[in-house]
Amino acid sequence: LSIAIREASTATILNLVGESTVQAAIKAGLVHPQAVLRVAGVPHAQTVKFIS
């Protein structure tokens, strides 16, 4: 999971699913906790980073 989060920090688009994945992204500052949705009880988060 730590390798995935490290790689995610350089990504421009993230689609995160699952408790441990979303929590790790929140802890790393990649996702704001209020941006997390739950679908059938499973946390989901998406991010888009614009680079100019």
Residue frames as a rotation matrix with the C-alpha (Angstrom) as fourth column:
LEU 1
0.566 0.825 0.000 0.00
0.825 -0.566 0.000 0.00
0.000 0.000 -1.000 0.00
SER 2
0.368 -0.481 -0.796 2.85
0.224 -0.785 0.578 2.42
-0.903 -0.391 -0.181 0.73
ILE 3
-0.729 -0.617 0.296 4.21
0.401 -0.035 0.915 2.00
-0.554 0.786 0.273 -2.81
ALA 4
-0.168 0.766 0.620 0.76
0.958 -0.020 0.285 2.63
0.230 0.642 -0.731 -4.27
ILE 5
0.733 0.437 -0.521 0.33
0.590 -0.790 0.167 5.82
-0.339 -0.430 -0.837 -2.23
ARG 6
-0.137 -0.862 -0.487 3.80
0.184 -0.506 0.843 7.02
-0.973 0.026 0.228 -3.26
GLU 7
-0.796 -0.110 0.596 2.94
0.588 0.096 0.803 6.46
-0.146 0.989 -0.012 -6.93
ALA 8
0.192 0.968 0.162 -0.50
0.975 -0.208 0.085 8.02
0.115 0.141 -0.983 -6.44
SER 9
0.309 -0.099 -0.946 1.10
0.470 -0.849 0.243 11.25
-0.827 -0.519 -0.216 -5.24
THR 10
-0.675 -0.600 -0.429 2.44
-0.103 -0.499 0.860 11.84
-0.731 0.625 0.275 -8.77
ALA 11
-0.568 0.531 0.629 -0.70
0.811 0.489 0.320 10.75
-0.137 0.692 -0.709 -10.63
THR 12
-0.955 0.286 0.074 -3.07
-0.254 -0.923 0.289 13.19
0.151 0.258 0.954 -12.28
ILE 13
0.048 0.997 -0.065 -6.19
-0.794 0.077 0.603 11.04
0.606 0.022 0.795 -11.86
LEU 14
-0.955 -0.275 0.114 -7.03
-0.283 0.722 -0.631 8.71
0.091 -0.635 -0.767 -8.96
ASN 15
0.168 0.972 -0.166 -10.00
-0.668 0.236 0.706 6.39
0.725 -0.008 0.689 -8.52
LEU 16
-0.812 -0.560 0.161 -9.73
-0.445 0.417 -0.792 4.92
0.377 -0.716 -0.588 -5.02
VAL 17
0.331 0.918 -0.217 -11.94
-0.562 0.377 0.737 2.19
0.758 -0.122 0.640 -3.59
GLY 18
0.313 -0.102 -0.944 -11.89
0.508 0.858 0.076 0.43
0.802 -0.504 0.320 -0.23
GLU 19
0.968 0.188 -0.166 -11.39
0.228 -0.390 0.892 1.27
0.103 -0.901 -0.421 3.41
SER 20
0.401 -0.884 -0.239 -7.61
0.608 0.062 0.791 0.89
-0.685 -0.463 0.563 3.66
THR 21
-0.269 -0.495 0.826 -6.87
0.955 -0.251 0.160 2.52
0.128 0.832 0.540 0.30
VAL 22
0.382 0.501 0.777 -9.03
0.405 -0.846 0.347 5.57
0.831 0.182 -0.526 0.92
GLN 23
0.965 -0.046 -0.260 -7.80
0.235 -0.298 0.925 5.97
-0.120 -0.954 -0.276 4.51
ALA 24
0.091 -0.995 0.039 -4.16
0.834 0.097 0.544 5.81
-0.545 -0.017 0.838 3.34
ALA 25
-0.226 -0.109 0.968 -4.88
0.811 -0.572 0.124 8.48
0.540 0.813 0.218 0.71
ILE 26
0.789 0.527 0.315 -6.49
0.223 -0.724 0.652 10.70
0.572 -0.444 -0.689 3.36
LYS 27
0.756 -0.553 -0.351 -3.52
0.435 0.023 0.900 10.23
-0.489 -0.833 0.258 5.68
ALA 28
-0.228 -0.885 0.405 -1.14
0.911 -0.048 0.409 11.13
-0.343 0.463 0.817 2.82
GLY 29
-0.288 0.183 -0.940 -3.13
0.027 -0.980 -0.199 14.30
-0.957 -0.083 0.278 2.10
LEU 30
-0.987 -0.094 0.133 -4.27
0.123 0.099 0.987 13.12
-0.106 0.991 -0.086 -1.33
VAL 31
-0.323 0.945 0.056 -7.98
0.456 0.103 0.884 13.10
0.829 0.311 -0.465 -0.48
HIS 32
-0.694 0.232 0.682 -10.06
-0.628 -0.658 -0.416 15.34
0.352 -0.717 0.602 1.79
PRO 33
-0.947 0.301 0.114 -12.16
0.178 0.785 -0.593 13.23
-0.268 -0.541 -0.797 4.19
GLN 34
-0.189 0.941 -0.281 -15.34
-0.193 -0.316 -0.929 15.09
-0.963 -0.121 0.242 3.21
ALA 35
-0.179 0.063 -0.982 -14.78
-0.973 -0.159 0.167 14.12
-0.146 0.985 0.090 -0.44
VAL 36
-0.977 -0.213 0.007 -15.28
-0.212 0.974 0.077 10.41
-0.023 0.074 -0.997 0.29
LEU 37
-0.012 0.985 -0.172 -18.53
-0.965 0.034 0.259 8.83
0.261 0.169 0.950 -0.86
ARG 38
-0.691 -0.121 0.713 -19.85
-0.382 0.898 -0.218 5.46
-0.614 -0.422 -0.667 0.25
VAL 39
-0.093 0.621 -0.778 -21.44
-0.920 0.246 0.306 3.08
0.381 0.744 0.548 -2.22
ALA 40
0.623 0.424 -0.657 -23.06
-0.130 0.885 0.447 0.06
0.771 -0.193 0.606 -0.57
GLY 41
0.984 -0.179 -0.004 -20.96
0.014 0.056 0.998 0.89
-0.179 -0.982 0.058 2.49
VAL 42
0.293 -0.923 0.250 -17.65
0.927 0.339 0.164 0.90
-0.236 0.184 0.954 0.59
PRO 43
0.388 -0.177 -0.905 -15.65
0.073 -0.973 0.221 4.16
-0.919 -0.152 -0.365 0.53
HIS 44
0.307 -0.263 0.915 -14.87
0.952 0.085 -0.295 5.70
0.000 0.961 0.276 -2.88
ALA 45
0.426 -0.202 -0.882 -12.82
0.084 -0.962 0.261 8.78
-0.901 -0.185 -0.392 -3.72
GLN 46
0.455 -0.299 0.839 -11.74
0.888 0.083 -0.453 10.35
0.066 0.951 0.303 -6.99
THR 47
0.299 -0.402 -0.865 -9.20
0.176 -0.868 0.464 13.08
-0.938 -0.291 -0.189 -7.59
VAL 48
0.631 -0.207 0.748 -8.09
0.750 -0.087 -0.656 15.06
0.201 0.974 0.100 -10.63
LYS 49
0.194 -0.662 -0.724 -4.89
0.420 -0.610 0.672 17.13
-0.886 -0.434 0.160 -10.60
PHE 50
0.944 0.137 0.300 -4.55
0.330 -0.410 -0.850 19.80
0.007 0.902 -0.432 -13.29
ILE 51
0.063 -0.980 -0.189 -1.02
0.600 -0.115 0.791 20.47
-0.797 -0.163 0.581 -14.49
SER 52
0.954 0.267 -0.138 -0.18
0.068 -0.640 -0.765 23.45
-0.293 0.720 -0.629 -16.64
